[in-house]
Amino acid sequence: MFDISPTIAAAVFLSAFALDFLYARYTYYIVSMQAEMAAMLAFVWHMLSAAVVVQYAENSIYILFMCAGGCLGTYLTVWLRRRSAAAQSAGPGAGVMQS
């Protein structure tokens, strides 16, 4: 009835496990505002997802652009969020010098 290859089934299972594990860690680092770790996981996430780019673009050099964009986008998002949170916790006038 079903013609299932155990090798392919195991590969699909393990790849889904790995990607979801990375995504959960990525989300944790985003929420924790750890820009460096989130950016690194974004790079790894995009590297693992690169098969789609190669399949459609037929040129593997685009993987570097995809990984760099994901890494930079994540880093800037967390960095700006952390900066905004620090400014809010400091309150109004925190950067004003008293004479």
C-alpha positions in Angstrom: 0.0 0.0 0.0 2.7 2.5 1.0 6.1 2.3 -0.5 8.2 4.1 2.2 12.0 4.1 2.2 13.3 3.8 5.7 16.4 5.8 4.8 14.3 8.7 3.3 11.9 8.6 6.2 14.8 8.8 8.7 16.4 11.6 6.8 13.2 13.6 6.7 12.6 13.0 10.4 16.2 14.0 11.4 16.2 17.1 9.2 12.8 18.3 10.5 14.1 17.6 14.1 17.3 19.6 13.5 15.5 22.6 11.8 12.9 22.8 14.6 15.6 22.5 17.3 17.5 25.3 15.7 14.4 27.4 15.2 13.4 27.0 18.9 17.0 28.1 20.0 16.8 31.0 17.5 13.5 32.1 19.0 15.0 31.8 22.5 18.0 34.0 21.6 15.7 36.6 20.0 13.5 36.8 23.1 16.6 36.9 25.3 18.0 39.7 23.0 21.3 37.9 22.4 22.0 39.3 19.0 25.2 37.4 18.3 23.8 33.9 19.0 20.6 34.7 17.2 22.5 35.9 14.2 24.7 32.8 14.2 21.7 30.5 14.3 20.1 32.5 11.5 23.2 31.9 9.4 23.0 28.1 10.2 19.2 28.0 9.6 19.6 29.6 6.2 22.5 27.4 5.3 20.4 24.3 6.0 17.5 25.8 4.0 19.8 26.6 1.1 18.7 23.6 -0.9 15.6 25.5 -2.0 17.7 28.4 -3.4 20.0 26.0 -5.3 17.0 24.2 -6.7 15.3 27.3 -8.0 18.3 29.6 -8.8 20.6 26.7 -10.0 23.6 28.7 -8.7 25.0 27.9 -5.2 26.7 31.2 -4.8 23.3 32.7 -3.9 23.5 30.7 -0.6 26.1 33.1 0.7 23.8 36.1 0.0 20.9 34.3 1.7 23.0 33.4 4.8 24.5 36.9 5.1 21.1 38.5 4.7 19.5 36.3 7.4 22.5 36.8 9.7 22.5 40.6 9.3 18.7 40.9 9.5 18.6 39.0 12.7 21.5 40.8 14.3 20.1 44.2 13.5 16.6 43.3 14.7 17.9 42.1 18.1 20.4 44.9 18.4 17.8 47.6 17.7 15.3 45.9 20.1 18.0 45.7 22.8 18.9 49.4 22.3 15.2 50.4 22.5 14.7 48.3 25.7 17.8 49.9 27.3 16.5 53.4 26.4 13.1 52.7 27.9 14.5 51.3 31.1 16.7 54.3 31.6 13.7 56.6 31.5 13.4 60.1 30.2 16.3 62.4 30.6 18.7 59.6 31.4 21.2 60.8 28.8 21.0 64.5 29.9 24.0 65.7 31.8 23.3 67.5 35.0 25.2 70.8 35.7 
